[in-house]
Amino acid sequence: MIKTRVLNLLKTDRQYTPKQLAGLVGTSEDSIRSRISELRQEGYAIFSNSTKNGKLAYRLETPSKEMVKAAYRHSGHELFSRV
């Protein structure tokens, strides 16, 4: 449930710090980092950026062709054939 709420917030095309996400979904920043990791393992392209004041922020993006090529070179066809 927390993971779904985090994903839905990231789908709004905004970037959020772990603190912001934790406040919005009512959990800890450590829990947010764990949910981000789970979402990434599920294939969501969640980028980590630095805000203007140097804080970590997450945003959801579509991976570029170059990123997909790099992932394929690194992990091979098995990466793209998992169901």
C-alpha positions as CSV (number, residue, x, y, z in Angstrom):
1,M,0.0,0.0,0.0
2,I,2.8,2.4,0.9
3,K,4.7,1.4,-2.3
4,T,1.6,2.1,-4.4
5,R,1.1,5.5,-2.8
6,V,4.7,6.4,-3.4
7,L,4.5,5.3,-7.1
8,N,1.3,7.3,-7.6
9,L,3.0,10.4,-6.2
10,L,6.0,9.9,-8.5
11,K,3.7,9.6,-11.5
12,T,2.6,13.2,-11.0
13,D,5.8,14.3,-12.8
14,R,7.2,16.0,-9.7
15,Q,10.3,15.2,-7.8
16,Y,10.1,14.5,-4.1
17,T,12.7,14.3,-1.3
18,P,12.4,11.2,1.0
19,K,11.2,13.5,3.7
20,Q,8.4,14.9,1.6
21,L,7.3,11.4,0.5
22,A,7.4,10.1,4.1
23,G,5.2,13.0,5.2
24,L,2.7,12.5,2.4
25,V,2.3,8.8,2.9
26,G,2.8,8.7,6.7
27,T,5.9,6.6,7.1
28,S,9.6,7.0,7.7
29,E,12.3,8.1,5.3
30,D,13.9,4.6,5.7
31,S,10.7,3.0,4.6
32,I,10.6,5.4,1.6
33,R,14.1,4.3,0.6
34,S,13.1,0.7,0.8
35,R,10.0,1.2,-1.3
36,I,12.0,3.1,-3.9
37,S,14.4,0.2,-4.1
38,E,11.5,-2.3,-4.5
39,L,10.0,-0.2,-7.3
40,R,13.3,0.0,-9.1
41,Q,13.6,-3.8,-8.8
42,E,10.2,-4.0,-10.4
43,G,11.5,-2.0,-13.4
44,Y,10.5,1.5,-12.6
45,A,13.0,4.1,-13.7
46,I,13.3,6.2,-10.6
47,F,16.1,8.7,-10.8
48,S,17.9,10.2,-7.8
49,N,18.7,13.9,-8.2
50,S,20.1,16.6,-6.1
51,T,17.9,19.6,-5.4
52,K,19.2,23.1,-5.6
53,N,19.9,23.0,-1.8
54,G,21.7,19.7,-2.2
55,K,19.0,17.3,-0.9
56,L,18.3,14.0,-2.5
57,A,15.1,13.9,-4.6
58,Y,13.4,11.1,-6.5
59,R,11.6,11.3,-9.8
60,L,10.0,8.8,-12.2
61,E,11.2,8.9,-15.8
62,T,11.1,6.8,-18.9
63,P,14.6,5.3,-19.6
64,S,16.3,6.4,-22.7
65,K,17.3,4.0,-25.5
66,E,20.9,4.4,-24.3
67,M,20.0,3.3,-20.8
68,V,18.1,0.3,-22.1
69,K,21.1,-0.7,-24.3
70,A,23.4,-0.3,-21.3
71,A,21.2,-2.5,-19.2
72,Y,21.0,-5.1,-21.9
73,R,24.8,-5.1,-22.3
74,H,25.3,-5.4,-18.6
75,S,22.7,-8.1,-17.9
76,G,21.9,-9.7,-21.2
77,H,18.6,-10.9,-22.6
78,E,17.6,-12.4,-19.2
79,L,16.9,-9.0,-17.9
80,F,14.2,-8.4,-20.5
81,S,12.7,-11.9,-20.5
82,R,11.7,-12.1,-16.8
83,V,8.0,-12.3,-16.2
